[in-house]
Amino acid sequence: MAEMTFTLNEKEGFIVLLKLLKIQSLAQSGGHAKMMVEDGLVFVNGEQEFRKRRKLRPGDKIEVEGALIEIEQ
């Protein structure tokens, strides 16, 4: 499993799930990111996540298609 970290900007307290998938190049577009979430391919902290606008905060761990991303501040 590929492990990555994403560091939040100091001014931001969270990042939205769809935006993270696009920034980390796990989704090719916003539409692709939506489909990944709707199809149940995304897990946040070990639980399947269907909320596209889920706010991710430091300490959250996102798993998608063999990749693990940890959110840091």
ROVEXTOR-722740 format. One record per residue: residue number from 1; residue in one letter; x, y, z of N, C-alpha, C, O in turn. Coordinates in nm, 4 decimals. Last residue first. Layout:
{NUM "a" {X Y Z} {X Y Z} {X Y Z} {X Y Z}}
...
// end
This chain:
{73 "q" {-0.1301 1.8630 1.0163} {-0.1423 2.0098 1.0261} {-0.0067 2.0725 1.0044} {0.0061 2.1949 1.0084}}
{72 "e" {-0.2201 1.5871 0.7996} {-0.1383 1.6504 0.9029} {-0.1638 1.7991 0.9047} {-0.2130 1.8557 0.8071}}
{71 "i" {-0.3769 1.2898 0.7049} {-0.3872 1.4351 0.7073} {-0.3064 1.4880 0.8257} {-0.3217 1.4404 0.9382}}
{70 "e" {-0.2562 1.0254 0.5119} {-0.2792 1.0756 0.6473} {-0.2762 1.2278 0.6424} {-0.1858 1.2876 0.5840}}
{69 "i" {-0.3614 0.7873 0.2823} {-0.3223 0.9270 0.3003} {-0.3543 0.9675 0.4428} {-0.4660 0.9468 0.4900}}
{68 "l" {-0.2900 0.5060 0.1007} {-0.3264 0.5526 0.2341} {-0.2722 0.6940 0.2501} {-0.1526 0.7181 0.2336}}
{67 "a" {-0.4014 0.3132 -0.1766} {-0.3269 0.4282 -0.1257} {-0.3794 0.4658 0.0119} {-0.4996 0.4582 0.0370}}
{66 "g" {-0.5680 0.1171 -0.2789} {-0.4295 0.0826 -0.2475} {-0.3428 0.1974 -0.1971} {-0.2226 0.1798 -0.1773}}
{65 "e" {-0.8160 0.2712 -0.3175} {-0.7484 0.1939 -0.4219} {-0.5997 0.1725 -0.3931} {-0.5152 0.2068 -0.4757}}
{64 "v" {-0.7874 0.4611 -0.0334} {-0.8557 0.4508 -0.1624} {-0.7654 0.3784 -0.2612} {-0.6521 0.4200 -0.2853}}
{63 "e" {-0.8213 0.5854 0.2870} {-0.7757 0.4736 0.2056} {-0.8575 0.4711 0.0778} {-0.9804 0.4781 0.0804}}
{62 "i" {-0.7183 0.8293 0.5100} {-0.8043 0.8007 0.3965} {-0.7415 0.6870 0.3166} {-0.6232 0.6917 0.2829}}
{61 "k" {-0.7312 0.9384 0.8370} {-0.6605 0.8505 0.7438} {-0.7584 0.8078 0.6360} {-0.8666 0.7569 0.6650}}
{60 "d" {-0.6933 1.2309 1.0381} {-0.7769 1.1434 0.9564} {-0.6890 1.0632 0.8608} {-0.5876 1.1118 0.8107}}
{59 "g" {-0.5089 1.4047 1.1458} {-0.5246 1.2750 1.2101} {-0.6121 1.1791 1.1316} {-0.6070 1.0583 1.1548}}
{58 "p" {-0.6788 1.7046 1.0640} {-0.5546 1.6374 1.1033} {-0.5823 1.5090 1.1815} {-0.6671 1.5054 1.2706}}
{57 "r" {-0.9799 1.6314 0.8677} {-0.9013 1.7102 0.9624} {-0.7741 1.6354 0.9994} {-0.7615 1.5165 0.9703}}
{56 "l" {-1.2135 1.6680 0.6119} {-1.1039 1.5892 0.6664} {-1.0146 1.6798 0.7501} {-0.9787 1.7900 0.7087}}
{55 "k" {-1.5510 1.6690 0.5581} {-1.4383 1.7531 0.5988} {-1.3345 1.6652 0.6660} {-1.3632 1.5967 0.7642}}
{54 "r" {-1.7232 1.5475 0.2805} {-1.6714 1.5165 0.4142} {-1.5500 1.6043 0.4427} {-1.4578 1.6129 0.3615}}
{53 "r" {-1.8570 1.5638 0.0437} {-1.8079 1.6895 0.1004} {-1.7566 1.6702 0.2439} {-1.7478 1.7666 0.3199}}
{52 "k" {-1.9449 1.3060 -0.0092} {-1.8463 1.3676 -0.0992} {-1.7823 1.4931 -0.0389} {-1.6667 1.5243 -0.0676}}
{51 "r" {-1.9958 1.0402 0.1885} {-2.0187 1.1853 0.1862} {-1.9071 1.2519 0.1049} {-1.7909 1.2533 0.1455}}
{50 "f" {-1.9364 0.7765 0.2161} {-2.0189 0.8117 0.1003} {-2.0476 0.9615 0.0925} {-2.1161 1.0063 0.0005}}
{49 "e" {-1.6856 0.5615 0.3273} {-1.7352 0.6997 0.3301} {-1.8108 0.7310 0.2014} {-1.7576 0.7146 0.0916}}
{48 "q" {-1.6200 0.2953 0.5455} {-1.6595 0.3359 0.4107} {-1.7262 0.4725 0.4167} {-1.8128 0.4965 0.5008}}
{47 "e" {-1.3614 0.3332 0.7867} {-1.5038 0.3166 0.7566} {-1.5356 0.3691 0.6164} {-1.4850 0.4732 0.5745}}
{46 "g" {-1.0949 0.3927 0.8390} {-1.1369 0.2531 0.8369} {-1.2829 0.2273 0.8050} {-1.3248 0.1118 0.7969}}
{45 "n" {-1.0762 0.6687 0.8073} {-1.0543 0.6089 0.9397} {-1.1122 0.4681 0.9479} {-1.1703 0.4290 1.0491}}
{44 "v" {-1.2580 0.6349 0.5230} {-1.2005 0.7359 0.6119} {-1.1958 0.6740 0.7513} {-1.2981 0.6324 0.8058}}
{43 "f" {-1.2434 0.5018 0.1982} {-1.2602 0.4743 0.3406} {-1.1909 0.5849 0.4201} {-1.0786 0.6239 0.3883}}
{42 "v" {-1.3898 0.4624 -0.1193} {-1.3129 0.5483 -0.0285} {-1.3476 0.5144 0.1165} {-1.4644 0.5004 0.1526}}
{41 "l" {-1.5585 0.3255 -0.2829} {-1.4161 0.2921 -0.2920} {-1.3303 0.3673 -0.1913} {-1.2110 0.3396 -0.1788}}
{40 "g" {-1.8324 0.3586 -0.3259} {-1.7862 0.2977 -0.2018} {-1.6394 0.2590 -0.2011} {-1.5995 0.1693 -0.1269}}
{39 "d" {-1.9308 0.4975 -0.5374} {-1.9128 0.3540 -0.5574} {-1.8574 0.2833 -0.4337} {-1.8375 0.1618 -0.4356}}
{38 "e" {-1.9152 0.7609 -0.4472} {-2.0471 0.6995 -0.4638} {-2.0384 0.5475 -0.4763} {-2.1282 0.4764 -0.4312}}
{37 "v" {-1.6354 0.7973 -0.4642} {-1.7026 0.8028 -0.3346} {-1.8382 0.7317 -0.3432} {-1.8718 0.6513 -0.2562}}
{36 "m" {-1.5956 0.7724 -0.7411} {-1.5196 0.6878 -0.6480} {-1.5890 0.6817 -0.5118} {-1.6001 0.5750 -0.4516}}
{35 "m" {-1.7592 0.9758 -0.8407} {-1.7920 0.8371 -0.8703} {-1.7204 0.7423 -0.7741} {-1.7784 0.6429 -0.7305}}
{34 "k" {-1.6185 1.2011 -0.7504} {-1.7560 1.1762 -0.7045} {-1.7948 1.0303 -0.7256} {-1.8561 0.9687 -0.6385}}
{33 "a" {-1.3815 1.1731 -0.8995} {-1.3765 1.1677 -0.7528} {-1.5152 1.1372 -0.6960} {-1.5282 1.0567 -0.6039}}
{32 "h" {-1.4817 1.2149 -1.1578} {-1.4223 1.0851 -1.1237} {-1.4172 1.0678 -0.9722} {-1.4457 0.9592 -0.9217}}
{31 "g" {-1.5571 1.4812 -1.1347} {-1.6571 1.3790 -1.1636} {-1.6083 1.2396 -1.1278} {-1.6830 1.1573 -1.0747}}
{30 "g" {-1.3106 1.6032 -1.0979} {-1.4104 1.6104 -0.9925} {-1.5184 1.5045 -1.0107} {-1.5654 1.4453 -0.9136}}
{29 "s" {-1.0572 1.3754 -1.2217} {-1.1410 1.4953 -1.2297} {-1.2365 1.4958 -1.1115} {-1.2422 1.3998 -1.0346}}
{28 "q" {-0.9013 1.1621 -1.1534} {-0.8624 1.2386 -1.2717} {-0.9386 1.3704 -1.2839} {-0.8918 1.4647 -1.3476}}
{27 "a" {-0.7878 1.0901 -0.8283} {-0.9010 1.1046 -0.9198} {-0.8570 1.1950 -1.0344} {-0.7843 1.2922 -1.0140}}
{26 "l" {-0.5462 1.1039 -0.7174} {-0.6131 0.9745 -0.7072} {-0.7375 0.9720 -0.7946} {-0.7868 0.8651 -0.8309}}
{25 "s" {-0.4003 1.3385 -0.6935} {-0.4040 1.2699 -0.8226} {-0.4587 1.1276 -0.8135} {-0.4216 1.0411 -0.8929}}
{24 "q" {-0.4311 1.4925 -0.4735} {-0.3371 1.3808 -0.4604} {-0.3315 1.2961 -0.5883} {-0.2647 1.1928 -0.5907}}
{23 "i" {-0.6339 1.6640 -0.5639} {-0.5001 1.7174 -0.5367} {-0.3957 1.6060 -0.5332} {-0.2848 1.6229 -0.5839}}
{22 "k" {-0.8573 1.4856 -0.5758} {-0.8054 1.5503 -0.6968} {-0.6619 1.5989 -0.6761} {-0.5769 1.5771 -0.7623}}
{21 "l" {-0.8886 1.4107 -0.3087} {-0.8710 1.3075 -0.4108} {-0.8138 1.3657 -0.5396} {-0.7311 1.3024 -0.6052}}
{20 "l" {-0.9298 1.6645 -0.1898} {-0.8109 1.5857 -0.1574} {-0.7845 1.4802 -0.2643} {-0.6701 1.4621 -0.3062}}
{19 "k" {-1.1798 1.7312 -0.2948} {-1.0638 1.8141 -0.3268} {-0.9341 1.7370 -0.3002} {-0.8400 1.7438 -0.3792}}
{18 "l" {-1.3445 1.5385 -0.1742} {-1.3292 1.5417 -0.3203} {-1.2057 1.6202 -0.3622} {-1.1349 1.5802 -0.4545}}
{17 "l" {-1.3133 1.6083 0.1092} {-1.2714 1.4804 0.0531} {-1.2493 1.4849 -0.0977} {-1.1453 1.4394 -0.1453}}
{16 "v" {-1.1843 1.9253 0.2025} {-1.2993 1.8458 0.1604} {-1.2487 1.7213 0.0856} {-1.1531 1.7291 0.0084}}
{15 "i" {-0.9880 1.9916 0.4870} {-0.9960 1.9858 0.3418} {-1.1131 1.8941 0.3084} {-1.1377 1.7962 0.3788}}
{14 "f" {-0.9421 2.2201 0.7676} {-0.9884 2.0969 0.7042} {-0.9716 2.1057 0.5536} {-0.9444 2.2126 0.4990}}
{13 "g" {-0.8528 2.4592 0.8531} {-0.8667 2.3567 0.9549} {-0.9076 2.2223 0.8977} {-0.9083 2.1218 0.9688}}
{12 "e" {-0.6170 2.6801 0.7151} {-0.7306 2.5920 0.6929} {-0.7352 2.4850 0.8016} {-0.6324 2.4274 0.8372}}
{11 "k" {-0.3863 2.8102 0.7734} {-0.5102 2.8880 0.7838} {-0.6343 2.8011 0.7692} {-0.7441 2.8425 0.8062}}
{10 "e" {-0.1853 2.6222 0.7203} {-0.2065 2.6678 0.8583} {-0.3396 2.7406 0.8765} {-0.3995 2.7336 0.9839}}
{9 "n" {-0.2844 2.3615 0.5037} {-0.2393 2.4994 0.5164} {-0.2729 2.5457 0.6584} {-0.3788 2.5112 0.7108}}
{8 "l" {-0.2122 2.0209 0.5790} {-0.3074 2.1303 0.5643} {-0.2350 2.2643 0.5754} {-0.1365 2.2772 0.6481}}
{7 "t" {-0.0398 1.7780 0.4099} {-0.0284 1.8795 0.5139} {-0.1237 1.9937 0.4842} {-0.1172 2.0556 0.3781}}
{6 "f" {-0.0693 1.4421 0.3676} {-0.1150 1.5696 0.3132} {-0.1135 1.6685 0.4277} {-0.1777 1.6467 0.5305}}
{5 "t" {0.1272 1.1552 0.2900} {0.0728 1.2495 0.3872} {0.0288 1.3739 0.3120} {0.0828 1.4068 0.2064}}
{4 "m" {0.1015 0.8093 0.1934} {0.1287 0.9499 0.1656} {0.0789 1.0329 0.2825} {-0.0014 0.9867 0.3636}}
{3 "e" {0.1825 0.4818 0.0948} {0.1471 0.5724 0.2043} {0.1921 0.7140 0.1711} {0.3047 0.7364 0.1268}}
{2 "a" {0.0612 0.2158 -0.0899} {0.1361 0.3415 -0.0975} {0.0889 0.4353 0.0133} {-0.0302 0.4647 0.0243}}
{1 "m" {0.0844 -0.1183 0.0000} {0.0000 0.0000 0.0000} {0.0887 0.1244 0.0000} {0.1805 0.1359 0.0812}}
// end
